[in-house]
């Protein structure tokens, strides 16, 4: 018996709400796997940081200050 068959059989014994959680977890694993093999594009990175709505346009990196911490 293959893993897919075992997973299907085990999931079938769960309530519908828990089956949905199993499906969500599978989707999470697939997304994590594709991210690990496919680097994010500049557009995706910019969209990620825009979601925080923080203005960093005046930010100046100071290596000495960072190393002093």
Secondary structure, 3 states (H helix, E strand, C coil): CCHHHHHHHHHHCCCHHHHHHHHHHHHHHHHHHHHHHCCCCHHHHHHHHHCCCCCCCCCCCCHHHHHHC
